[in-house]
Amino acid sequence: KQTMSPKTKQNISILSITLGSGGAEKVISLLLKELKNDYNVTLVLFYNTIHFPVPEEITIKVLSENEPDRPFYLKMIDSLRFITKYYRFVKTEDIAISVSFLAFPNLINGIISMFNKSVKTIISERGFPSDNVTSKLSLYISKLFYPIFYNRCDKLFSNSVHINRDLKDNFGVKIPMEVIYNPIVIPEKTIVAKDLNVNTTSLKIITAGTLNKRKNQIMVIRAIKASALDYNFSILGGGDLQDYLQNEISASQLNDSVFLKGKVKNVNDYLLDSHCFVLSSFTEGFPNALIEAMAIGLPCISTNCLSGPLELLNENKEVDIKVGEFFIGKYGLLVNNDDHIALRHALDYFHKNPQEREKYSMLSLERAKEYQLDSIYAKFNQFIQK
């Protein structure tokens, strides 16, 4: 009697700069949990920085033992070595599918596709490209190299329709593109919505993210300063603007109301102890912090920045928000970028209306379920196979 041998798994590699504490890296970590069941997976990193868990079934290959924080000229030398090393790895290990995350790994995938026609190259853009460059020079370089090397790859996926539109309209990317949103795992413990339907003297609000200009946490501090109501505001994360923000907190006489908590590992514990989440960013790719707050069950307020908040909080239906005012979306409240007066009104709305906090807590949980890992992975796996 003949027995059928099990289907041989394809070899797939996931290419990233590191597996540090960023949003793209968290997505990789979550996808690895499912990829290991369907493929022989190698996680290829430029540098040996690993913040998120990696399943033991995954092979890890590090291209350099140097620290990622190196002088620019040394990084350029590293880059040339990475191209050569990754090309050899893909060929030697008979990689069938090479998936890269973020700009430079994507460019390497494009180069690989020029010399190895047997590998399927799939790239992933994780930030809004026009706002993701740090200078006019980097914008020029992006506009020069994206059309050349991105278009060499088989297909691209991002986490926002706005990112794909920007790549097509402003960077000349013509390969097939799809939107696959960031996956999440709904935590075991979530907020009980009815517990938010109580009057409170001081509303506990929270945000999480790197302390930099793009995240614009100063907007929330200014909103609290402008309000006559009491708030307890926790800012999770570290970054270059820590001293600046602390000085602003002190100058605004908000030392008893606003707290810089620094980098924390137990983020969910802080979220569970809050009444409302605020995202104040000027720009996002797809805001992990926002969807994770929704998955906990927090009512949310966000700037209507590109990209992600409109998709999450109002199903991507365009809105016209007047200066100084906020919009009541299907799943949360939206304000214009850097409009701290509008944010003050939105915060005061949740402060004065506990029943609305309860309502949007339930809506947050409902919305978050659409982004669960098994559902997102099924779309991802179908995308890389077709």
C-alpha positions as CSV (number, residue, x, y, z in Angstrom):
1,K,0.0,0.0,0.0
2,Q,1.4,3.4,-1.0
3,T,1.4,6.2,1.4
4,M,1.4,9.9,0.3
5,S,4.4,11.8,1.6
6,P,3.6,15.1,3.2
7,K,3.8,18.2,1.1
8,T,7.3,19.7,1.2
9,K,7.3,23.0,2.9
10,Q,8.7,26.0,0.9
11,N,11.7,27.8,2.2
12,I,10.8,31.4,3.1
13,S,13.0,34.2,4.5
14,I,11.9,37.3,6.3
15,L,14.4,40.2,5.9
16,S,14.5,43.1,8.4
17,I,17.1,45.5,9.8
18,T,16.5,44.2,13.4
19,L,13.7,42.8,15.5
20,G,13.8,45.8,17.7
21,S,10.8,47.4,19.4
22,G,9.2,49.1,16.4
23,G,5.8,48.4,14.8
24,A,7.1,46.6,11.8
25,E,9.2,44.3,14.0
26,K,6.1,43.5,16.1
27,V,4.2,42.5,13.0
28,I,7.0,40.2,11.9
29,S,7.1,38.6,15.4
30,L,3.4,37.9,15.2
31,L,3.4,36.5,11.6
32,L,6.3,34.2,12.5
33,K,3.9,32.4,14.9
34,E,1.8,31.3,12.0
35,L,4.4,31.1,9.2
36,K,6.3,28.3,11.1
37,N,3.3,26.0,10.5
38,D,3.3,26.4,6.7
39,Y,6.9,27.1,5.8
40,N,10.6,26.5,6.6
41,V,11.3,30.0,7.9
42,T,14.5,31.9,8.3
43,L,14.5,35.3,10.0
44,V,17.3,37.3,8.5
45,L,18.5,40.4,10.4
46,F,21.1,43.0,9.5
47,Y,22.0,43.4,13.2
48,N,21.5,41.2,16.3
49,T,18.9,43.2,18.1
50,I,15.9,41.1,19.1
51,H,13.2,42.6,21.3
52,F,10.2,40.5,20.4
53,P,9.8,36.7,20.9
54,V,10.8,34.4,18.1
55,P,9.3,30.9,18.0
56,E,11.9,28.2,18.5
57,E,11.1,26.6,15.1
58,I,12.4,29.7,13.3
59,T,16.0,29.8,12.2
60,I,17.7,33.2,12.8
61,K,20.5,34.4,10.6
62,V,22.3,37.6,11.5
63,L,24.3,39.3,8.8
64,S,26.5,41.5,11.1
65,E,27.6,41.2,14.7
66,N,28.2,45.0,14.8
67,E,25.8,47.2,16.8
68,P,23.2,49.0,14.6
69,D,24.1,52.4,16.0
70,R,27.2,53.0,13.8
71,P,28.6,56.0,11.9
72,F,27.0,56.6,8.6
73,Y,30.1,55.7,6.5
74,L,30.3,52.3,8.3
75,K,26.6,51.7,7.7
76,M,27.2,52.2,4.0
77,I,30.0,49.6,4.0
78,D,27.7,47.3,6.0
79,S,25.0,47.8,3.4
80,L,27.2,46.6,0.5
81,R,28.1,43.5,2.5
82,F,24.4,42.8,3.3
83,I,23.5,42.8,-0.3
84,T,26.2,40.2,-1.1
85,K,25.6,38.1,2.0
86,Y,21.8,38.0,1.4
87,Y,22.2,37.2,-2.2
88,R,24.4,34.2,-1.3
89,F,22.0,33.1,1.4
90,V,19.0,33.1,-0.8
91,K,20.8,31.1,-3.5
92,T,22.5,28.6,-1.1
93,E,19.3,28.0,1.0
94,D,17.0,27.7,-2.0
95,I,14.7,30.4,-0.8
96,A,11.4,30.3,-2.7
97,I,9.9,33.5,-1.2
98,S,11.8,36.5,0.2
99,V,9.7,38.9,2.2
100,S,11.2,42.2,3.3
101,F,10.1,44.9,5.7
102,L,11.1,48.6,5.5
103,A,12.9,50.6,2.9
104,F,16.4,49.4,2.7
105,P,15.6,45.6,3.1
106,N,13.0,46.3,0.3
107,L,15.7,47.8,-1.9
108,I,17.9,44.7,-1.3
109,N,15.0,42.5,-2.3
110,G,14.7,44.5,-5.5
111,I,18.4,43.9,-6.2
112,I,18.2,40.2,-5.5
113,S,15.3,39.9,-7.9
114,M,17.5,41.3,-10.7
115,F,20.0,38.4,-10.4
116,N,17.8,35.5,-9.1
117,K,14.7,35.0,-11.1
118,S,13.7,31.8,-9.2
119,V,12.9,33.6,-6.0
120,K,9.6,35.4,-5.4
121,T,10.3,38.8,-3.9
122,I,7.7,40.5,-1.8
123,I,8.2,43.9,-0.1
124,S,6.4,45.7,2.6
125,E,6.1,49.5,3.1
126,R,5.2,50.3,6.7
127,G,5.2,54.1,6.8
128,F,3.7,56.9,4.7
129,P,6.5,57.4,2.2
130,S,6.2,61.1,1.6
131,D,6.3,61.9,5.3
132,N,8.7,59.1,6.2
133,V,11.9,60.7,4.8
134,T,14.2,62.7,7.1
135,S,15.5,65.3,4.6
136,K,15.2,66.6,1.0
137,L,18.2,64.4,0.1
138,S,16.5,61.2,1.4
139,L,13.3,62.2,-0.4
140,Y,15.3,62.6,-3.6
141,I,17.1,59.2,-3.1
142,S,13.7,57.5,-2.4
143,K,12.2,59.0,-5.5
144,L,15.2,57.8,-7.5
145,F,15.6,54.3,-6.2
146,Y,12.0,53.2,-5.3
147,P,10.9,53.1,-9.0
148,I,14.0,51.2,-10.0
149,F,14.2,48.5,-7.3
150,Y,10.7,48.3,-5.9
151,N,9.4,47.7,-9.4
152,R,11.8,44.8,-9.8
153,C,9.9,42.9,-7.0
154,D,6.8,40.7,-7.6
155,K,4.4,42.5,-5.3
156,L,4.0,44.9,-2.4
157,F,1.8,45.0,0.7
158,S,1.4,47.9,3.1
159,N,-0.9,48.5,6.1
160,S,-2.9,51.4,4.6
161,V,-4.6,52.3,1.3
162,H,-3.1,55.8,1.7
163,I,0.5,54.3,1.7
164,N,-0.2,52.4,-1.5
165,R,-1.7,55.5,-3.2
166,D,1.3,57.5,-2.2
167,L,3.7,54.9,-3.6
168,K,1.8,54.8,-6.9
169,D,1.3,58.6,-7.3
170,N,4.5,60.0,-5.9
171,F,7.1,57.3,-6.2
172,G,6.2,55.5,-9.5
173,V,5.6,52.1,-8.0
174,K,3.7,50.0,-10.5
175,I,3.8,46.4,-9.2
176,P,0.7,44.8,-7.7
177,M,-0.1,46.3,-4.3
178,E,-2.5,45.2,-1.5
179,V,-3.4,46.3,1.9
180,I,-2.9,43.8,4.8
181,Y,-3.4,45.4,8.2
182,N,-1.3,44.8,11.2
183,P,-2.3,41.8,13.2
184,I,-3.0,41.8,16.9
185,V,-3.6,39.3,19.6
186,I,-6.6,40.2,21.8
187,P,-5.3,40.1,25.4
188,E,-6.8,37.7,27.9
189,K,-7.7,40.6,30.2
190,T,-9.7,43.5,28.8
191,I,-11.5,46.5,30.2
192,V,-15.1,45.9,31.4
193,A,-16.9,48.6,29.5
194,K,-19.5,49.3,32.2
195,D,-16.7,50.1,34.6
196,L,-16.0,53.2,32.6
197,N,-19.6,54.5,33.0
198,V,-18.9,56.2,36.2
199,N,-18.3,59.9,37.0
200,T,-14.7,60.6,37.9
201,T,-13.0,63.7,39.2
202,S,-9.8,63.1,37.3
203,L,-9.8,61.2,33.9
204,K,-6.9,58.9,33.4
205,I,-5.7,59.2,29.8
206,I,-2.7,57.5,28.2
207,T,-0.5,57.4,25.1
208,A,2.4,55.2,24.0
209,G,5.2,55.9,21.5
210,T,8.7,57.2,21.0
211,L,9.2,60.7,22.4
212,N,9.8,62.5,19.1
213,K,8.3,65.3,17.0
214,R,6.3,62.9,14.8
215,K,4.4,61.5,17.8
216,N,3.7,65.1,19.0
217,Q,2.9,64.3,22.6
218,I,3.2,68.0,23.4
219,M,-0.2,68.4,21.8
220,V,-1.9,66.5,24.6
221,I,0.0,68.4,27.3
222,R,-1.2,71.7,25.8
223,A,-4.8,70.3,25.6
224,I,-4.7,69.4,29.3
225,K,-3.3,72.8,30.1
226,A,-6.1,74.5,28.2
227,S,-8.9,72.5,30.0
228,A,-10.6,73.4,33.2
229,L,-11.1,69.7,34.0
230,D,-8.7,67.4,35.9
231,Y,-6.6,64.8,34.0
232,N,-4.0,62.2,34.9
233,F,-1.9,61.7,31.8
234,S,0.6,58.9,31.4
235,I,3.1,59.0,28.5
236,L,4.8,55.6,27.8
237,G,8.0,55.5,25.9
238,G,11.4,57.1,25.7
239,G,13.2,59.3,23.2
240,D,15.1,62.4,22.3
241,L,12.4,64.8,23.5
242,Q,12.2,63.5,27.0
243,D,13.9,66.5,28.6
244,Y,11.9,68.9,26.4
245,L,8.6,67.4,27.4
246,Q,9.6,67.4,31.1
247,N,10.5,71.1,30.9
248,E,7.1,71.8,29.2
249,I,5.3,69.9,31.9
250,S,7.0,71.8,34.6
251,A,6.6,75.2,32.9
252,S,2.8,74.4,32.5
253,Q,2.6,73.5,36.2
254,L,1.4,70.0,35.3
255,N,3.8,68.0,37.4
256,D,0.9,66.5,39.4
257,S,-1.1,65.7,36.2
258,V,1.3,64.5,33.5
259,F,3.8,61.7,33.9
260,L,6.6,60.5,31.7
261,K,6.8,56.7,32.5
262,G,9.6,55.9,30.1
263,K,10.0,52.5,28.4
264,V,7.8,49.9,30.0
265,K,7.3,46.2,29.3
266,N,3.9,45.8,30.9
267,V,2.1,48.2,28.6
268,N,-1.2,46.4,29.0
269,D,-1.2,47.0,32.8
270,Y,-1.0,50.7,32.2
271,L,-3.8,50.6,29.5
272,L,-6.0,48.6,31.8
273,D,-5.7,51.2,34.5
274,S,-6.8,54.1,32.1
275,H,-10.0,55.6,30.9
276,C,-9.1,56.9,27.5
277,F,-6.2,56.5,24.9
278,V,-4.9,59.4,22.8
279,L,-2.9,59.3,19.6
280,S,-1.4,62.7,18.8
281,S,0.9,61.8,15.8
282,F,1.5,64.0,12.8
283,T,1.9,60.9,10.7
284,E,1.7,57.1,11.0
285,G,2.0,54.0,8.9
286,F,-0.6,52.0,10.8
287,P,-0.7,52.9,14.5
288,N,0.0,49.7,16.5
289,A,-0.5,51.7,19.7
290,L,-4.0,52.7,18.7
291,I,-5.2,49.3,17.7
292,E,-3.6,47.7,20.8
293,A,-5.5,50.3,23.0
294,M,-8.7,49.3,21.2
295,A,-8.0,45.7,21.8
296,I,-7.8,46.4,25.5
297,G,-11.2,48.1,25.3
298,L,-10.2,51.8,25.7
299,P,-12.2,54.5,24.1
300,C,-9.9,56.3,21.8
301,I,-9.1,59.8,20.4
302,S,-6.7,60.3,17.5
303,T,-5.5,62.9,15.1
304,N,-6.8,62.3,11.6
305,C,-3.3,61.8,10.3
306,L,-2.1,59.7,7.4
307,S,-2.4,56.9,7.8
308,G,-4.4,54.5,9.9
309,P,-6.6,56.4,12.3
310,L,-9.4,57.2,9.8
311,E,-9.4,53.6,8.7
312,L,-9.6,52.3,12.3
313,L,-12.0,54.8,13.8
314,N,-14.2,55.6,10.8
315,E,-13.9,52.8,8.3
316,N,-11.8,55.2,6.1
317,K,-14.8,57.4,5.3
318,E,-13.5,60.9,4.7
319,V,-14.4,63.6,7.2
320,D,-14.3,67.3,7.3
321,I,-13.2,68.5,10.7
322,K,-13.3,72.2,11.5
323,V,-10.5,73.9,13.4
324,G,-11.1,73.6,17.1
325,E,-13.7,70.9,16.8
326,F,-13.7,67.1,16.9
327,F,-15.5,64.5,14.9
328,I,-17.5,61.6,16.5
329,G,-16.5,58.6,14.3
330,K,-18.0,55.2,14.3
331,Y,-15.3,53.7,16.5
332,G,-13.7,56.8,18.1
333,L,-13.1,60.5,18.1
334,L,-10.9,62.3,15.5
335,V,-9.3,65.8,15.5
336,N,-7.1,67.6,13.1
337,N,-3.3,67.4,13.4
338,D,-1.8,69.6,16.1
339,D,-5.1,71.1,17.1
340,H,-4.8,71.0,20.9
341,I,-8.0,73.1,21.3
342,A,-10.0,70.4,19.5
343,L,-8.3,67.7,21.5
344,R,-9.2,69.6,24.7
345,H,-12.9,69.5,23.6
346,A,-12.7,65.8,22.7
347,L,-11.1,65.0,26.1
348,D,-13.7,67.0,27.9
349,Y,-16.4,65.2,26.0
350,F,-15.3,61.8,27.3
351,H,-14.6,63.3,30.7
352,K,-18.2,64.7,31.0
353,N,-20.0,61.7,29.4
354,P,-19.1,58.4,31.0
355,Q,-21.8,56.7,29.0
356,E,-19.9,57.6,25.9
357,R,-16.8,56.1,27.3
358,E,-18.7,52.9,27.9
359,K,-20.1,52.9,24.4
360,Y,-16.7,53.5,22.7
361,S,-15.1,50.9,24.9
362,M,-17.4,48.3,23.5
363,L,-16.9,49.6,20.0
364,S,-13.1,49.5,20.4
365,L,-13.3,45.8,21.3
366,E,-15.7,45.1,18.4
367,R,-13.4,46.8,15.9
368,A,-10.2,45.2,17.2
369,K,-11.5,41.7,16.6
370,E,-11.4,42.3,12.9
371,Y,-7.5,42.5,13.1
372,Q,-6.9,39.3,15.0
373,L,-3.8,37.4,14.0
374,D,-5.5,34.3,12.4
375,S,-7.6,36.5,10.1
376,I,-4.8,38.8,9.0
377,Y,-2.4,35.8,8.6
378,A,-4.9,34.1,6.3
379,K,-4.9,37.2,4.0
380,F,-1.1,37.4,4.2
381,N,-0.5,33.8,3.3
382,Q,-3.0,33.9,0.4
383,F,-1.2,37.1,-0.8
384,I,2.3,35.6,-0.9
385,Q,1.1,32.4,-2.5
386,K,-1.0,33.8,-5.4
